[in-house]
Amino acid sequence: MGVMRIIDETGDTMVTWDLGDTETLERATKLFDTELAKGSLAFSIPPGGRDRDADRVMSFDPGADEIVWVRPVAGG
């Protein structure tokens, strides 16, 4: 089972999917595409936790343990 976390102005929304469940996979894929189209940035958290570097991802990986979405930070 994987989890996608969307961290935005509404808080921390969690969406899970199961490799054996087509409905949850479709929902997670659609959500990934929606967030990408909004300009959000996705990072895959490696198994074992947050003490390792995350990798930026540009496509949904159903085998990922955790994908975290954040909005880009504007400088100025």
Biotite code that builds the C-alpha atoms (Angstrom):
import biotite.structure as struc

atoms = struc.array([
    struc.Atom([0.000, 0.000, 0.000], chain_id="A", res_id=1, res_name="MET", atom_name="CA", element="C"),
    struc.Atom([1.247, 3.474, -0.860], chain_id="A", res_id=2, res_name="GLY", atom_name="CA", element="C"),
    struc.Atom([0.383, 6.908, 0.430], chain_id="A", res_id=3, res_name="VAL", atom_name="CA", element="C"),
    struc.Atom([0.311, 10.294, -1.252], chain_id="A", res_id=4, res_name="MET", atom_name="CA", element="C"),
    struc.Atom([0.421, 13.379, 0.971], chain_id="A", res_id=5, res_name="ARG", atom_name="CA", element="C"),
    struc.Atom([-0.611, 16.779, -0.339], chain_id="A", res_id=6, res_name="ILE", atom_name="CA", element="C"),
    struc.Atom([0.731, 19.593, 1.813], chain_id="A", res_id=7, res_name="ILE", atom_name="CA", element="C"),
    struc.Atom([-0.976, 22.864, 0.920], chain_id="A", res_id=8, res_name="ASP", atom_name="CA", element="C"),
    struc.Atom([-2.971, 25.739, 2.366], chain_id="A", res_id=9, res_name="GLU", atom_name="CA", element="C"),
    struc.Atom([-5.725, 23.328, 3.465], chain_id="A", res_id=10, res_name="THR", atom_name="CA", element="C"),
    struc.Atom([-3.358, 21.178, 5.537], chain_id="A", res_id=11, res_name="GLY", atom_name="CA", element="C"),
    struc.Atom([-1.945, 17.693, 4.989], chain_id="A", res_id=12, res_name="ASP", atom_name="CA", element="C"),
    struc.Atom([-4.273, 15.505, 2.913], chain_id="A", res_id=13, res_name="THR", atom_name="CA", element="C"),
    struc.Atom([-3.469, 11.791, 2.726], chain_id="A", res_id=14, res_name="MET", atom_name="CA", element="C"),
    struc.Atom([-4.598, 9.483, -0.081], chain_id="A", res_id=15, res_name="VAL", atom_name="CA", element="C"),
    struc.Atom([-3.743, 5.782, -0.110], chain_id="A", res_id=16, res_name="THR", atom_name="CA", element="C"),
    struc.Atom([-3.740, 3.176, -2.840], chain_id="A", res_id=17, res_name="TRP", atom_name="CA", element="C"),
    struc.Atom([-3.356, -0.579, -2.994], chain_id="A", res_id=18, res_name="ASP", atom_name="CA", element="C"),
    struc.Atom([-1.613, -2.327, -5.885], chain_id="A", res_id=19, res_name="LEU", atom_name="CA", element="C"),
    struc.Atom([-4.393, -4.925, -5.923], chain_id="A", res_id=20, res_name="GLY", atom_name="CA", element="C"),
    struc.Atom([-7.214, -2.382, -6.078], chain_id="A", res_id=21, res_name="ASP", atom_name="CA", element="C"),
    struc.Atom([-7.828, -0.829, -9.495], chain_id="A", res_id=22, res_name="THR", atom_name="CA", element="C"),
    struc.Atom([-10.168, 1.831, -8.124], chain_id="A", res_id=23, res_name="GLU", atom_name="CA", element="C"),
    struc.Atom([-7.628, 3.240, -5.637], chain_id="A", res_id=24, res_name="THR", atom_name="CA", element="C"),
    struc.Atom([-4.863, 3.099, -8.269], chain_id="A", res_id=25, res_name="LEU", atom_name="CA", element="C"),
    struc.Atom([-6.976, 5.063, -10.750], chain_id="A", res_id=26, res_name="GLU", atom_name="CA", element="C"),
    struc.Atom([-7.875, 7.636, -8.093], chain_id="A", res_id=27, res_name="ARG", atom_name="CA", element="C"),
    struc.Atom([-4.220, 8.094, -7.090], chain_id="A", res_id=28, res_name="ALA", atom_name="CA", element="C"),
    struc.Atom([-3.083, 8.365, -10.727], chain_id="A", res_id=29, res_name="THR", atom_name="CA", element="C"),
    struc.Atom([-5.735, 10.988, -11.468], chain_id="A", res_id=30, res_name="LYS", atom_name="CA", element="C"),
    struc.Atom([-4.805, 12.940, -8.344], chain_id="A", res_id=31, res_name="LEU", atom_name="CA", element="C"),
    struc.Atom([-1.115, 12.820, -9.288], chain_id="A", res_id=32, res_name="PHE", atom_name="CA", element="C"),
    struc.Atom([-1.885, 14.209, -12.744], chain_id="A", res_id=33, res_name="ASP", atom_name="CA", element="C"),
    struc.Atom([-4.114, 16.937, -11.260], chain_id="A", res_id=34, res_name="THR", atom_name="CA", element="C"),
    struc.Atom([-1.455, 18.093, -8.802], chain_id="A", res_id=35, res_name="GLU", atom_name="CA", element="C"),
    struc.Atom([1.226, 18.048, -11.507], chain_id="A", res_id=36, res_name="LEU", atom_name="CA", element="C"),
    struc.Atom([-0.971, 20.204, -13.764], chain_id="A", res_id=37, res_name="ALA", atom_name="CA", element="C"),
    struc.Atom([-1.377, 22.712, -10.901], chain_id="A", res_id=38, res_name="LYS", atom_name="CA", element="C"),
    struc.Atom([2.393, 23.152, -10.764], chain_id="A", res_id=39, res_name="GLY", atom_name="CA", element="C"),
    struc.Atom([2.908, 21.311, -7.489], chain_id="A", res_id=40, res_name="SER", atom_name="CA", element="C"),
    struc.Atom([6.161, 19.429, -6.895], chain_id="A", res_id=41, res_name="LEU", atom_name="CA", element="C"),
    struc.Atom([6.164, 15.693, -6.098], chain_id="A", res_id=42, res_name="ALA", atom_name="CA", element="C"),
    struc.Atom([8.855, 13.888, -4.148], chain_id="A", res_id=43, res_name="PHE", atom_name="CA", element="C"),
    struc.Atom([9.151, 10.162, -3.551], chain_id="A", res_id=44, res_name="SER", atom_name="CA", element="C"),
    struc.Atom([10.236, 9.319, -0.014], chain_id="A", res_id=45, res_name="ILE", atom_name="CA", element="C"),
    struc.Atom([12.441, 6.208, -0.033], chain_id="A", res_id=46, res_name="PRO", atom_name="CA", element="C"),
    struc.Atom([11.517, 3.164, 2.050], chain_id="A", res_id=47, res_name="PRO", atom_name="CA", element="C"),
    struc.Atom([12.833, 3.443, 5.569], chain_id="A", res_id=48, res_name="GLY", atom_name="CA", element="C"),
    struc.Atom([11.953, 7.006, 6.160], chain_id="A", res_id=49, res_name="GLY", atom_name="CA", element="C"),
    struc.Atom([12.889, 10.577, 6.168], chain_id="A", res_id=50, res_name="ARG", atom_name="CA", element="C"),
    struc.Atom([16.578, 10.240, 7.021], chain_id="A", res_id=51, res_name="ASP", atom_name="CA", element="C"),
    struc.Atom([17.321, 9.652, 3.322], chain_id="A", res_id=52, res_name="ARG", atom_name="CA", element="C"),
    struc.Atom([17.120, 12.043, 0.387], chain_id="A", res_id=53, res_name="ASP", atom_name="CA", element="C"),
    struc.Atom([13.804, 12.232, -1.462], chain_id="A", res_id=54, res_name="ALA", atom_name="CA", element="C"),
    struc.Atom([13.707, 12.136, -5.259], chain_id="A", res_id=55, res_name="ASP", atom_name="CA", element="C"),
    struc.Atom([11.602, 14.493, -7.347], chain_id="A", res_id=56, res_name="ARG", atom_name="CA", element="C"),
    struc.Atom([9.169, 12.543, -9.527], chain_id="A", res_id=57, res_name="VAL", atom_name="CA", element="C"),
    struc.Atom([7.257, 13.587, -12.634], chain_id="A", res_id=58, res_name="MET", atom_name="CA", element="C"),
    struc.Atom([5.020, 10.536, -13.086], chain_id="A", res_id=59, res_name="SER", atom_name="CA", element="C"),
    struc.Atom([2.985, 8.356, -10.754], chain_id="A", res_id=60, res_name="PHE", atom_name="CA", element="C"),
    struc.Atom([4.817, 5.275, -9.498], chain_id="A", res_id=61, res_name="ASP", atom_name="CA", element="C"),
    struc.Atom([2.313, 2.835, -7.990], chain_id="A", res_id=62, res_name="PRO", atom_name="CA", element="C"),
    struc.Atom([5.207, 0.985, -6.323], chain_id="A", res_id=63, res_name="GLY", atom_name="CA", element="C"),
    struc.Atom([6.256, 4.039, -4.312], chain_id="A", res_id=64, res_name="ALA", atom_name="CA", element="C"),
    struc.Atom([5.841, 3.868, -0.540], chain_id="A", res_id=65, res_name="ASP", atom_name="CA", element="C"),
    struc.Atom([5.171, 7.573, -0.103], chain_id="A", res_id=66, res_name="GLU", atom_name="CA", element="C"),
    struc.Atom([4.802, 10.543, -2.443], chain_id="A", res_id=67, res_name="ILE", atom_name="CA", element="C"),
    struc.Atom([4.716, 14.033, -0.942], chain_id="A", res_id=68, res_name="VAL", atom_name="CA", element="C"),
    struc.Atom([3.331, 17.052, -2.819], chain_id="A", res_id=69, res_name="TRP", atom_name="CA", element="C"),
    struc.Atom([4.337, 20.616, -2.014], chain_id="A", res_id=70, res_name="VAL", atom_name="CA", element="C"),
    struc.Atom([3.662, 23.952, -3.673], chain_id="A", res_id=71, res_name="ARG", atom_name="CA", element="C"),
    struc.Atom([6.698, 25.759, -5.098], chain_id="A", res_id=72, res_name="PRO", atom_name="CA", element="C"),
    struc.Atom([8.021, 28.572, -2.956], chain_id="A", res_id=73, res_name="VAL", atom_name="CA", element="C"),
    struc.Atom([8.116, 31.975, -4.655], chain_id="A", res_id=74, res_name="ALA", atom_name="CA", element="C"),
    struc.Atom([11.095, 34.153, -3.939], chain_id="A", res_id=75, res_name="GLY", atom_name="CA", element="C"),
    struc.Atom([11.271, 37.836, -4.168], chain_id="A", res_id=76, res_name="GLY", atom_name="CA", element="C"),
])
